[in-house]
Amino acid sequence: MRVRGPPVIQSALIGVAASPTGKRFAYPLTYHRQFDTMQSGLAWRDEMQFDQLKRRQFITLPGGAGALPVAARAQTWPTQVARIICPIAAGKGVDATARIVAARLSQIWGQQVVVENKTGASGNIAAEFVARSGADGYTIYIAAFPHATNRYLYASLGYDPVADFAPVTLIGLYPLVMVVPNTSPAHSVKEFIAYAKTNKLSYASSGNGTSLHLAGELFKRQAGIEMTHVPYRGAGPAFNDLIPGRVDAMINFTSSSLPLVRQGQLRALSVTTAKRLSVAPEVPTMAEAGVPGVEVSSWSAFFVPARTPQDIVRKIHSDTVAALAEPAVREKLEQGGIVVIGSTPDELASFLNSEMDRWGRIIKAANIRAQ
């Protein structure tokens, strides 16, 4: 009986041939590893296959270089300045993350890593710029939450958030907390829900389609209540109306909300993480507060253009994860309210797909559009 084994694995190797004039060419050499079953048991059958090519398919190698520079590329990369493209204005959350990581990568690589801010259109300008950049590893995109949602918020995009990018690592999560004015009659999530069922309430966000807006929309649905969404141009103006009670609630970043809670200007009802946060252990999770299914965080991650060689992707990944594991780097990020992750590329790819599926359904159901 023949047992179905693992699929055939093919990997392109590079061979070198010389023409009569001495010019060297590279040709692909395909290695097939096939799993076969025999009566005596399982055995590997290996074969090497040389692919015959027409002369027009040859790739001329500059300077008579052979296959070695390709294999050694990751060992010598980078040889020039690298840049991290940030979709957020300088000084704000994801930008601060980019600069902390860039500073350490500069030291590891012995090459300067600069942060360039290309803001606008909820990250679309930055994402399209990176998608059209050279696939050589020297342009890195620090993507954020909108990378998973813009496909559903905009009529069209000039890039594909999945196909045009190679995932590198999920850097970290930015937890959120639900806050109300200190004068609110609600001292818990359950009290807030009861209050919302007998009153017309509103909630603030930093803009249509943001993680703060979608977190509020998810909370509404899971809690079975109605609230009016009031979008602002940033969290600062929203706080100006939330603190005196002109709006009733906001789900916002812990990094900017908790200081106001400690100053007595706001009251924290719940965090939107699976577990309580070490920075606010007294604040329950949404599940603990009686509303399961409201686990929301914004995030940041490194991507590079889609056709970036895998050896370079692996180097960027390994060096970034090593930087994130260093106590000094981790401490700086955690002080900014970040839960440091440092995932594998495959884990980031799965995370992005999950985020797109989840928020795509909510955006469509609520008919949310970017403004």
PyMOL commands that set and color helices and strands:
alter all, ss='L'
color gray80, all
select helices_A, chain A and resi 55-57+62-64+68-71+73-76+93-109+121-131+146-153+189-196+211-223+235-242+254-262+310-325+327-335+345-366
alter helices_A, ss='H'
color red, helices_A
select strands_A, chain A and resi 9-18+24-38+41-50+59-60+82-86+113-117+139-144+165-181+201-205+227-231+249-253+266-271+297-305+339-340
alter strands_A, ss='S'
color yellow, strands_A
deselect
rebuild
show_as cartoon
